[in-house]
Structures are given as C-alpha cells and as structure tokens.
Amino acid sequence: MEESNNIRLEFLGTGTSQGVPVVACDCPVCLSDNEKDKRLRASVLIEVNGLKLVVDAGPDFRQQMLRVGLRRLDGILLTHEHTDHIFGLDDIRAFNWVQHHPMDIYAEARVQESIRRIFNYVFSQSGYPGIPQMNLHLIDNSVFFIDSVPVIPVRGYHHQLPVYGFRIGKLAYLTDIKTIEDHEKEKLVDLDLLIVNALRIEKHVSHFNLEEAIQLIREVKPKKAFLTHISHMMGLHDDVQRDLPVNVFLAYDGLCLTI
C-alpha cells in the first residue's frame, strides 16, 4: 500500500470532555495564565495529499474552525459518538454553503445510528432549508480510502465502548482509549508520530492515564509521541512536560506538526 506523505497536523483541541478551564473550577490549572493550559475539546486537523480532514467535531467545532480560518473541509472522521466528539456537526452547514455539497462523514454503524437519532432533523423529509447536509460513509476495521489516501482504523476500547483511532501514513491518532489489543497495536509499528490520549496522573476507568499512555508509546516505539485529551487533573503543562521521556510531549491547542 502506498504511504501517504506531506502530512501536516494541527491540534484544534487537546482537552477532555469538559475542556480546560472547567466551569466553576478554581484549581491552579484552570486559573493558569499559560495558553498551553487552555484546552478545547479534543480534535485535530490533518492535511494530507491536498485533503483537509478533521477527526471529531465536538461542541467547540465552530470556534476551532474560526480560529484556524479554514475555508474548505474535505471530510470528518469520527472516533465514537460521545457528546464531546460529535456535537459540533450542526456547524458543517457553513461548509455545505461554501462548497455546494454535503459533508463526507466517516463512521462505523453504531456511531451513524447515534448521528441519525441526535440530528434527526438532518435526515427527515421536512425539506426545512438550511439544515446540515451529510454524506455518511460506513467504515469498519478495514482500510478505507478518502480519494487516494488510505486510512487504517485502529480499534480500541473506551471502557467497554468500541472506538476507533486512525492511522494515515506514518501518523496515528488515538483518543478516548483505555485498552487496545495486541493485534491492533501491530498497526502502530513504524510510526513517525503517535498521538494518544492521557487523561490525568491517576488511573481512570475509561481513559489511559499518563503511565498507561507512556507504556503504549514504549511498546510501539514511534519516533515522537504527543499526548492529548488532557484534563485539568493532569497538572500544569510546563510542570508535566519537564518529567516526560525525551520523545514524549504534551500537546496543546494550536500546535502544528509536519511529517
């Protein structure tokens, strides 16, 4: 299979479901003046072979699109159906208007069922003007293509909920994962860049904590790894970064990488 190249990635958001700062919280992280401690809900923009793709569209999707000034979006890949990963989908309307066609959205069957239920007005026959337009593309745990770009789903589990990460070329993006089976880890070998969730220092029932994320990084041995989906309980960005292994970094909103 031909590897995708010329990959540019921007972190649109690196926070957990509540974002950082958290509403009504006065902890040191939420009160921090460091912009690296301010985190929108987790999402990334990937530009590859001329395509512009977003992974997940949470409640901050509109704000994220305005911040990066995106004028064209070729598709949205969804990891799973939780609120912080899909509730921004109504705001694809602007791209529908500018691009004159429905947005291509890639998701497994269960996630599509949730989209059809939550955004039922999109799929009704009411004919109401101005509603979002979506082309739902069914994916499973097999390679699929967006134009000529191969995308490899990577199955993990968010507690007991199956979720997908995605590998494109030598980049892999995993979020909301607590466990991943050995045969799925094989999809993560020979990476230049691994992005993986790390919620906090203490263990959590449905997310990797910092130790578990670092353990996965040590197993699959990417050249570099960045941690995302970070809660305020992780600690201050600069304090945590000082103690990380040499090739592991805390991601932050607005960070751009090229491989």
BALOBA-1460 file (C-alpha; in Angstrom, 3 decimals):
// residues 259
<rec num="1" residu="m" x="0.000" y="0.000" z="0.000"/>
<rec num="2" residu="e" x="1.355" y="3.414" z="-0.924"/>
<rec num="3" residu="e" x="2.131" y="5.575" z="2.105"/>
<rec num="4" residu="s" x="0.520" y="8.999" z="2.342"/>
<rec num="5" residu="n" x="3.049" y="11.806" z="2.548"/>
<rec num="6" residu="n" x="3.267" y="15.549" z="3.118"/>
<rec num="7" residu="i" x="1.198" y="15.329" z="6.291"/>
<rec num="8" residu="r" x="0.540" y="18.449" z="8.319"/>
<rec num="9" residu="l" x="-1.384" y="18.223" z="11.588"/>
<rec num="10" residu="e" x="-2.830" y="20.944" z="13.805"/>
<rec num="11" residu="f" x="-4.280" y="20.320" z="17.243"/>
<rec num="12" residu="l" x="-7.685" y="22.017" z="17.221"/>
<rec num="13" residu="g" x="-8.321" y="20.948" z="20.805"/>
<rec num="14" residu="t" x="-6.429" y="18.869" z="23.367"/>
<rec num="15" residu="g" x="-8.866" y="18.842" z="26.281"/>
<rec num="16" residu="t" x="-11.157" y="16.267" z="27.759"/>
<rec num="17" residu="s" x="-14.970" y="16.371" z="27.652"/>
<rec num="18" residu="q" x="-15.181" y="19.395" z="29.973"/>
<rec num="19" residu="g" x="-12.334" y="21.299" z="28.366"/>
<rec num="20" residu="v" x="-9.862" y="23.356" z="30.386"/>
<rec num="21" residu="p" x="-10.602" y="25.564" z="32.257"/>
<rec num="22" residu="v" x="-13.525" y="23.644" z="33.690"/>
<rec num="23" residu="v" x="-16.658" y="25.608" z="34.526"/>
<rec num="24" residu="a" x="-16.699" y="26.758" z="38.181"/>
<rec num="25" residu="c" x="-13.245" y="25.299" z="38.935"/>
<rec num="26" residu="d" x="-10.590" y="27.352" z="40.723"/>
<rec num="27" residu="c" x="-7.718" y="24.838" z="40.639"/>
<rec num="28" residu="p" x="-4.256" y="26.129" z="39.597"/>
<rec num="29" residu="v" x="-4.593" y="24.663" z="36.096"/>
<rec num="30" residu="c" x="-7.969" y="26.255" z="35.426"/>
<rec num="31" residu="l" x="-6.676" y="29.598" z="36.715"/>
<rec num="32" residu="s" x="-3.392" y="29.378" z="34.784"/>
<rec num="33" residu="d" x="-2.367" y="32.269" z="32.520"/>
<rec num="34" residu="n" x="-0.380" y="29.897" z="30.306"/>
<rec num="35" residu="e" x="-2.157" y="29.489" z="26.965"/>
<rec num="36" residu="k" x="-0.920" y="25.889" z="26.849"/>
<rec num="37" residu="d" x="-3.195" y="25.143" z="29.830"/>
<rec num="38" residu="k" x="-6.315" y="26.282" z="27.946"/>
<rec num="39" residu="r" x="-7.796" y="23.315" z="26.104"/>
<rec num="40" residu="l" x="-10.826" y="22.995" z="23.831"/>
<rec num="41" residu="r" x="-12.395" y="19.579" z="23.266"/>
<rec num="42" residu="a" x="-10.088" y="17.102" z="21.510"/>
<rec num="43" residu="s" x="-9.856" y="17.278" z="17.722"/>
<rec num="44" residu="v" x="-7.192" y="17.505" z="15.020"/>
<rec num="45" residu="l" x="-6.950" y="18.890" z="11.503"/>
<rec num="46" residu="i" x="-4.931" y="16.684" z="9.162"/>
<rec num="47" residu="e" x="-3.794" y="17.932" z="5.757"/>
<rec num="48" residu="v" x="-2.542" y="15.139" z="3.508"/>
<rec num="49" residu="n" x="-2.044" y="14.959" z="-0.257"/>
<rec num="50" residu="g" x="-4.160" y="18.077" z="-0.705"/>
<rec num="51" residu="l" x="-7.022" y="16.851" z="1.505"/>
<rec num="52" residu="k" x="-8.156" y="18.646" z="4.647"/>
<rec num="53" residu="l" x="-9.643" y="16.235" z="7.188"/>
<rec num="54" residu="v" x="-10.836" y="16.707" z="10.758"/>
<rec num="55" residu="v" x="-11.007" y="13.948" z="13.352"/>
<rec num="56" residu="d" x="-14.062" y="14.515" z="15.586"/>
<rec num="57" residu="a" x="-16.318" y="17.553" z="15.708"/>
<rec num="58" residu="g" x="-17.207" y="18.348" z="19.308"/>
<rec num="59" residu="p" x="-19.014" y="21.341" z="20.834"/>
<rec num="60" residu="d" x="-16.043" y="23.619" z="20.066"/>
<rec num="61" residu="f" x="-16.014" y="22.800" z="16.331"/>
<rec num="62" residu="r" x="-17.279" y="26.241" z="15.233"/>
<rec num="63" residu="q" x="-14.738" y="28.052" z="17.408"/>
<rec num="64" residu="q" x="-11.945" y="25.796" z="16.163"/>
<rec num="65" residu="m" x="-12.812" y="26.354" z="12.502"/>
<rec num="66" residu="l" x="-12.892" y="30.123" z="13.016"/>
<rec num="67" residu="r" x="-9.586" y="30.091" z="14.880"/>
<rec num="68" residu="v" x="-7.710" y="28.290" z="12.094"/>
<rec num="69" residu="g" x="-9.566" y="30.177" z="9.348"/>
<rec num="70" residu="l" x="-10.479" y="27.006" z="7.465"/>
<rec num="71" residu="r" x="-12.258" y="27.704" z="4.164"/>
<rec num="72" residu="r" x="-12.524" y="24.122" z="2.909"/>
<rec num="73" residu="l" x="-13.052" y="20.804" z="4.651"/>
<rec num="74" residu="d" x="-12.995" y="17.525" z="2.734"/>
<rec num="75" residu="g" x="-14.221" y="15.148" z="5.426"/>
<rec num="76" residu="i" x="-14.733" y="14.353" z="9.114"/>
<rec num="77" residu="l" x="-13.623" y="11.093" z="10.706"/>
<rec num="78" residu="l" x="-15.439" y="10.141" z="13.902"/>
<rec num="79" residu="t" x="-13.833" y="8.072" z="16.638"/>
<rec num="80" residu="h" x="-17.093" y="7.480" z="18.538"/>
<rec num="81" residu="e" x="-20.434" y="9.048" z="19.371"/>
<rec num="82" residu="h" x="-19.910" y="10.820" z="22.706"/>
<rec num="83" residu="t" x="-21.018" y="14.428" z="23.004"/>
<rec num="84" residu="d" x="-17.541" y="15.910" z="23.067"/>
<rec num="85" residu="h" x="-16.779" y="14.267" z="19.715"/>
<rec num="86" residu="i" x="-19.896" y="14.866" z="17.601"/>
<rec num="87" residu="f" x="-21.989" y="17.741" z="18.970"/>
<rec num="88" residu="g" x="-20.460" y="20.299" z="16.622"/>
<rec num="89" residu="l" x="-21.724" y="18.591" z="13.483"/>
<rec num="90" residu="d" x="-24.551" y="21.080" z="13.006"/>
<rec num="91" residu="d" x="-21.920" y="23.676" z="12.134"/>
<rec num="92" residu="i" x="-20.914" y="21.900" z="8.936"/>
<rec num="93" residu="r" x="-23.705" y="23.996" z="7.388"/>
<rec num="94" residu="a" x="-21.211" y="26.755" z="6.611"/>
<rec num="95" residu="f" x="-19.032" y="24.355" z="4.629"/>
<rec num="96" residu="n" x="-22.131" y="22.996" z="2.857"/>
<rec num="97" residu="w" x="-22.955" y="26.527" z="1.746"/>
<rec num="98" residu="v" x="-19.445" y="27.424" z="0.583"/>
<rec num="99" residu="q" x="-18.582" y="24.055" z="-1.005"/>
<rec num="100" residu="h" x="-22.027" y="23.374" z="-2.508"/>
<rec num="101" residu="h" x="-22.196" y="19.737" z="-1.423"/>
<rec num="102" residu="p" x="-22.830" y="17.600" z="1.664"/>
<rec num="103" residu="m" x="-20.031" y="16.955" z="4.137"/>
<rec num="104" residu="d" x="-18.451" y="13.497" z="3.925"/>
<rec num="105" residu="i" x="-18.504" y="11.894" z="7.370"/>
<rec num="106" residu="y" x="-16.781" y="8.581" z="8.093"/>
<rec num="107" residu="a" x="-18.107" y="6.499" z="10.996"/>
<rec num="108" residu="e" x="-18.957" y="2.963" z="11.994"/>
<rec num="109" residu="a" x="-22.571" y="1.720" z="12.041"/>
<rec num="110" residu="r" x="-23.257" y="2.335" z="15.745"/>
<rec num="111" residu="v" x="-21.970" y="5.900" z="15.519"/>
<rec num="112" residu="q" x="-24.074" y="6.542" z="12.429"/>
<rec num="113" residu="e" x="-27.157" y="5.357" z="14.328"/>
<rec num="114" residu="s" x="-26.432" y="7.939" z="17.028"/>
<rec num="115" residu="i" x="-25.971" y="10.680" z="14.450"/>
<rec num="116" residu="r" x="-29.288" y="9.824" z="12.802"/>
<rec num="117" residu="r" x="-31.012" y="9.924" z="16.206"/>
<rec num="118" residu="i" x="-29.393" y="13.084" z="17.595"/>
<rec num="119" residu="f" x="-29.517" y="15.006" z="14.311"/>
<rec num="120" residu="n" x="-32.814" y="13.506" z="13.200"/>
<rec num="121" residu="y" x="-33.847" y="16.776" z="11.507"/>
<rec num="122" residu="v" x="-30.977" y="16.305" z="9.044"/>
<rec num="123" residu="f" x="-32.432" y="13.043" z="7.781"/>
<rec num="124" residu="s" x="-36.127" y="13.909" z="7.909"/>
<rec num="125" residu="q" x="-38.110" y="14.652" z="4.772"/>
<rec num="126" residu="s" x="-39.332" y="18.017" z="6.072"/>
<rec num="127" residu="g" x="-37.484" y="19.994" z="3.434"/>
<rec num="128" residu="y" x="-36.609" y="22.652" z="6.003"/>
<rec num="129" residu="p" x="-33.993" y="24.976" z="4.461"/>
<rec num="130" residu="g" x="-30.551" y="25.494" z="5.909"/>
<rec num="131" residu="i" x="-30.131" y="22.206" z="7.747"/>
<rec num="132" residu="p" x="-26.745" y="20.449" z="7.630"/>
<rec num="133" residu="q" x="-26.109" y="18.129" z="4.712"/>
<rec num="134" residu="m" x="-24.201" y="14.931" z="5.448"/>
<rec num="135" residu="n" x="-22.923" y="12.026" z="3.392"/>
<rec num="136" residu="l" x="-22.425" y="9.220" z="5.913"/>
<rec num="137" residu="h" x="-19.753" y="6.728" z="4.859"/>
<rec num="138" residu="l" x="-19.777" y="3.384" z="6.659"/>
<rec num="139" residu="i" x="-16.418" y="2.174" z="7.947"/>
<rec num="140" residu="d" x="-15.333" y="-0.965" z="9.744"/>
<rec num="141" residu="n" x="-11.998" y="-2.308" z="10.912"/>
<rec num="142" residu="s" x="-10.636" y="-2.385" z="7.369"/>
<rec num="143" residu="v" x="-8.596" y="0.070" z="5.359"/>
<rec num="144" residu="f" x="-10.715" y="2.639" z="3.546"/>
<rec num="145" residu="f" x="-9.799" y="5.408" z="1.147"/>
<rec num="146" residu="i" x="-10.588" y="9.113" z="1.051"/>
<rec num="147" residu="d" x="-9.772" y="9.918" z="-2.543"/>
<rec num="148" residu="s" x="-6.390" y="8.238" z="-2.898"/>
<rec num="149" residu="v" x="-5.453" y="8.452" z="0.794"/>
<rec num="150" residu="p" x="-5.587" y="5.128" z="2.703"/>
<rec num="151" residu="v" x="-6.905" y="5.330" z="6.263"/>
<rec num="152" residu="i" x="-6.320" y="2.450" z="8.677"/>
<rec num="153" residu="p" x="-8.804" y="2.200" z="11.582"/>
<rec num="154" residu="v" x="-7.295" y="1.122" z="14.896"/>
<rec num="155" residu="r" x="-9.751" y="-0.474" z="17.317"/>
<rec num="156" residu="g" x="-9.579" y="0.366" z="20.994"/>
<rec num="157" residu="y" x="-11.991" y="0.351" z="23.910"/>
<rec num="158" residu="h" x="-13.268" y="3.336" z="25.880"/>
<rec num="159" residu="h" x="-14.116" y="1.272" z="28.984"/>
<rec num="160" residu="q" x="-16.465" y="-1.178" z="27.203"/>
<rec num="161" residu="l" x="-17.341" y="1.047" z="24.256"/>
<rec num="162" residu="p" x="-15.539" y="0.207" z="20.993"/>
<rec num="163" residu="v" x="-13.883" y="3.265" z="19.476"/>
<rec num="164" residu="y" x="-11.631" y="3.868" z="16.507"/>
<rec num="165" residu="g" x="-8.327" y="5.620" z="16.189"/>
<rec num="166" residu="f" x="-6.897" y="6.234" z="12.735"/>
<rec num="167" residu="r" x="-3.543" y="5.777" z="11.027"/>
<rec num="168" residu="i" x="-2.678" y="7.817" z="7.936"/>
<rec num="169" residu="g" x="0.787" y="7.180" z="6.575"/>
<rec num="170" residu="k" x="3.209" y="7.280" z="9.491"/>
<rec num="171" residu="l" x="0.831" y="9.250" z="11.696"/>
<rec num="172" residu="a" x="-1.639" y="7.664" z="14.136"/>
<rec num="173" residu="y" x="-4.255" y="9.403" z="16.275"/>
<rec num="174" residu="l" x="-5.856" y="7.617" z="19.243"/>
<rec num="175" residu="t" x="-8.230" y="9.204" z="21.719"/>
<rec num="176" residu="d" x="-10.605" y="8.018" z="24.462"/>
<rec num="177" residu="i" x="-8.874" y="4.654" z="24.683"/>
<rec num="178" residu="k" x="-8.391" y="2.587" z="27.829"/>
<rec num="179" residu="t" x="-7.416" y="-0.751" z="26.285"/>
<rec num="180" residu="i" x="-6.098" y="-1.886" z="22.919"/>
<rec num="181" residu="e" x="-5.453" y="-5.483" z="21.897"/>
<rec num="182" residu="d" x="-2.071" y="-6.683" z="20.720"/>
<rec num="183" residu="h" x="-3.136" y="-7.307" z="17.125"/>
<rec num="184" residu="e" x="-4.341" y="-3.693" z="16.907"/>
<rec num="185" residu="k" x="-1.056" y="-2.433" z="18.332"/>
<rec num="186" residu="e" x="0.620" y="-4.045" z="15.324"/>
<rec num="187" residu="k" x="-0.982" y="-1.298" z="13.224"/>
<rec num="188" residu="l" x="1.071" y="1.223" z="15.199"/>
<rec num="189" residu="v" x="4.550" y="-0.001" z="14.318"/>
<rec num="190" residu="d" x="6.965" y="2.170" z="12.312"/>
<rec num="191" residu="l" x="5.291" y="5.488" z="13.148"/>
<rec num="192" residu="d" x="6.927" y="8.856" z="12.883"/>
<rec num="193" residu="l" x="4.230" y="10.361" z="15.087"/>
<rec num="194" residu="l" x="1.786" y="8.830" z="17.572"/>
<rec num="195" residu="i" x="-0.881" y="10.945" z="19.233"/>
<rec num="196" residu="v" x="-2.570" y="9.238" z="22.177"/>
<rec num="197" residu="n" x="-4.927" y="10.209" z="24.968"/>
<rec num="198" residu="a" x="-3.624" y="10.686" z="28.517"/>
<rec num="199" residu="l" x="-6.330" y="11.977" z="30.829"/>
<rec num="200" residu="r" x="-4.505" y="12.504" z="34.113"/>
<rec num="201" residu="i" x="-1.898" y="11.085" z="36.500"/>
<rec num="202" residu="e" x="-4.267" y="8.818" z="38.437"/>
<rec num="203" residu="k" x="-5.876" y="5.805" z="36.765"/>
<rec num="204" residu="h" x="-9.300" y="6.183" z="35.169"/>
<rec num="205" residu="v" x="-11.926" y="3.618" z="34.218"/>
<rec num="206" residu="s" x="-12.229" y="4.629" z="30.560"/>
<rec num="207" residu="h" x="-9.072" y="6.529" z="29.551"/>
<rec num="208" residu="f" x="-5.345" y="5.938" z="29.581"/>
<rec num="209" residu="n" x="-3.671" y="7.755" z="32.416"/>
<rec num="210" residu="l" x="-0.197" y="9.165" z="31.880"/>
<rec num="211" residu="e" x="1.598" y="5.948" z="32.844"/>
<rec num="212" residu="e" x="-0.556" y="3.804" z="30.539"/>
<rec num="213" residu="a" x="-0.072" y="6.157" z="27.600"/>
<rec num="214" residu="i" x="3.692" y="6.119" z="28.072"/>
<rec num="215" residu="q" x="3.638" y="2.336" z="28.294"/>
<rec num="216" residu="l" x="1.913" y="2.109" z="24.897"/>
<rec num="217" residu="i" x="4.463" y="4.537" z="23.460"/>
<rec num="218" residu="r" x="7.286" y="2.347" z="24.739"/>
<rec num="219" residu="e" x="5.671" y="-0.732" z="23.190"/>
<rec num="220" residu="v" x="5.115" y="0.625" z="19.677"/>
<rec num="221" residu="k" x="8.196" y="2.908" z="19.612"/>
<rec num="222" residu="p" x="7.176" y="5.899" z="17.464"/>
<rec num="223" residu="k" x="9.848" y="8.464" z="16.706"/>
<rec num="224" residu="k" x="7.792" y="11.038" z="18.602"/>
<rec num="225" residu="a" x="4.584" y="10.940" z="20.630"/>
<rec num="226" residu="f" x="2.200" y="13.666" z="21.724"/>
<rec num="227" residu="l" x="-0.397" y="13.352" z="24.487"/>
<rec num="228" residu="t" x="-3.910" y="14.732" z="24.089"/>
<rec num="229" residu="h" x="-7.416" y="14.575" z="25.637"/>
<rec num="230" residu="i" x="-5.910" y="16.043" z="28.791"/>
<rec num="231" residu="s" x="-7.903" y="17.061" z="31.861"/>
<rec num="232" residu="h" x="-7.141" y="19.774" z="34.398"/>
<rec num="233" residu="m" x="-6.198" y="16.981" z="36.799"/>
<rec num="234" residu="m" x="-3.074" y="16.222" z="34.754"/>
<rec num="235" residu="g" x="-1.393" y="19.312" z="36.173"/>
<rec num="236" residu="l" x="0.222" y="22.402" z="34.712"/>
<rec num="237" residu="h" x="1.591" y="21.899" z="31.195"/>
<rec num="238" residu="d" x="5.128" y="23.070" z="31.942"/>
<rec num="239" residu="d" x="5.413" y="21.019" z="35.143"/>
<rec num="240" residu="v" x="4.252" y="17.803" z="33.478"/>
<rec num="241" residu="q" x="6.410" y="18.314" z="30.377"/>
<rec num="242" residu="r" x="9.607" y="18.508" z="32.438"/>
<rec num="243" residu="d" x="9.129" y="14.927" z="33.661"/>
<rec num="244" residu="l" x="8.213" y="13.265" z="30.355"/>
<rec num="245" residu="p" x="10.511" y="10.951" z="28.367"/>
<rec num="246" residu="v" x="12.675" y="12.685" z="25.797"/>
<rec num="247" residu="n" x="10.454" y="11.828" z="22.793"/>
<rec num="248" residu="v" x="7.081" y="12.410" z="24.520"/>
<rec num="249" residu="f" x="5.330" y="15.780" z="24.623"/>
<rec num="250" residu="l" x="2.130" y="17.275" z="25.952"/>
<rec num="251" residu="a" x="0.156" y="18.605" z="23.008"/>
<rec num="252" residu="y" x="-1.572" y="21.972" z="23.257"/>
<rec num="253" residu="d" x="-4.187" y="23.786" z="21.245"/>
<rec num="254" residu="g" x="-2.810" y="25.368" z="18.087"/>
<rec num="255" residu="l" x="0.323" y="23.216" z="17.953"/>
<rec num="256" residu="c" x="1.242" y="22.369" z="14.333"/>
<rec num="257" residu="l" x="3.370" y="19.395" z="13.280"/>
<rec num="258" residu="t" x="4.638" y="18.211" z="9.909"/>
<rec num="259" residu="i" x="5.897" y="14.751" z="8.949"/>
